[in-house]
Amino acid sequence: MSLLTAQLDHLAVNSPDPESIAAFYGKAMQMRIAQGKAGEYICEGRERRMVFYPGEAKTLQYFAWNVPSTEALEELRKRIEAAGIQTRPSLSPFFNDNAFTITDPDGHNLVIGHDGSNRTQDAGMPARLQHFAFGTTHIQPMLDFYEKTLGMRISDNVYADDGSLRSAFLRAGNEHHILAIFVAGQNAFDHHCYEAGEWNLIRDWADFLSEQDILLDWGPGRHGPGKNLFFMIRDPDTNWLEISAELELVTEDRPTGSWQHREKTLNSWGKAYLRS
């Protein structure tokens, strides 16, 4: 099976007040804002873009991956359709008509396309939209879909004391993960992350957010899986937004790591890990 190479390109998030949440991201993440034709708000900045639709808070309209070329896109489409998965037209305002949409076992819409434009020169501090996470009630079907059907690789697994799988971190290139999947009480959007690149930029982002009167909710700290430095804030719908730096880079011959899960009482998302 071919290995998937892709990056997280953008997220389309639902909100009861998409105008207000877009304004927050415009301020917090230094993005310009435009209104779309379906009542959505489109936010774009330096290597980061988001779309906000009217809808239920803390849910996704879709998420979008960018593959390296149109040839890679068509090869992936053929492999997906050969596996019996229906492809549908793209939901994204950013990709061209070659992009397509599929649905995962939990009902999340995934748009896959190719956009080769260079967005590193846009104004604003560095922080590329890099990964996001789902909570799921059925982790194994989700992992089978993303690993066995789409060609992602698992960098690290996290296990409970009884040996049951609690979470997995999946990559589609050399970055430790662009997707994390956690066992949860419901199928839901968990958090998303922007990779600033280095520790000093974590400091600069924290200073900038302080100037905007936006409080840090968790961190600074360092994760176990991925080894990245981070802090987290919440947007107006209480979605977690993470700023990260120095995420682990992984070679294809690296074996899958194994960690032990430990719950914290810090907050609803808080998790600690010990290497098994």
Steps between C-alpha positions, in 0.01 A plus 500: 500500500626850415585722793306824526684832480283795604478805723203643685392795284194644675208425728135597452348544845133550587392775741174656619668838433746453213558874462617540859722193501656607169574839654672324790723298267571807295629672813662207679659330198566805281267398217302710254125430478256483208137389487405215268184436302342253747525713813845366581802709601836426338817577696846498340845575636859386480481122430168479682141524390165416656136513393212559745146391414169555683430188703541315827798602709802269532427309179676490164344563159807330352879492517733527201832341405744631240691234304826578313380489137203451269648159410506398867143623535372287210692194620345538844152542352537178301620310809211631710240413236656154451442444873127560442489849656285758325666826396291816476567856379723721713345709778798734517515862376880470463561193281419468129251260342746207514453480877251255646323415826474168685347404836672307779336233723389762756331711231766775475544656156856504363586714196818405315654734245820655371602865539863574418490872583768642729332652806815547708531862387165613645512754780499381861711289735581143394250235614393246238171317555648159569275243672166439666335228706177303521337331792330172402295223655639243252873555461595185308271558196635856482860380511430233237356766270783752538785251514397208279279680246662845473861403574580694817755364750467480879788676675389426858225309677384572855359219716300487824621298797279210387675493162214654299587754233415856605647714222712492186708766325507467121735655246495551123861602455789559739313708760400293804128547436252702302210311660445364851209274592390458864251271670218724628140490610381632163623552146615860501755759390762521778762769423716645226859622494727755331873420476712810566828319441725584796480575872563874469192531282289335773615789721420757229151356443429501874610864519284590200190328640554672834495834317161396355373414855472132402587274793699176484286209621771232520879515484763578399601136523632204301301205367623141523404362156646744248722668764373842392493809718154655518238715661124509446229764493125475441301676230152651564334158448751345748680306227861429599758681287863393546823681414784250468874496427765242420268209423698178456605406147471127431680273253305223330712230669417626849292237687162598640543637851302383803385722787294455817197725545440695820205733558537843656232706669639821348222528241283291272774454240796457736699181448842391620712221353783277622707298254431129543 
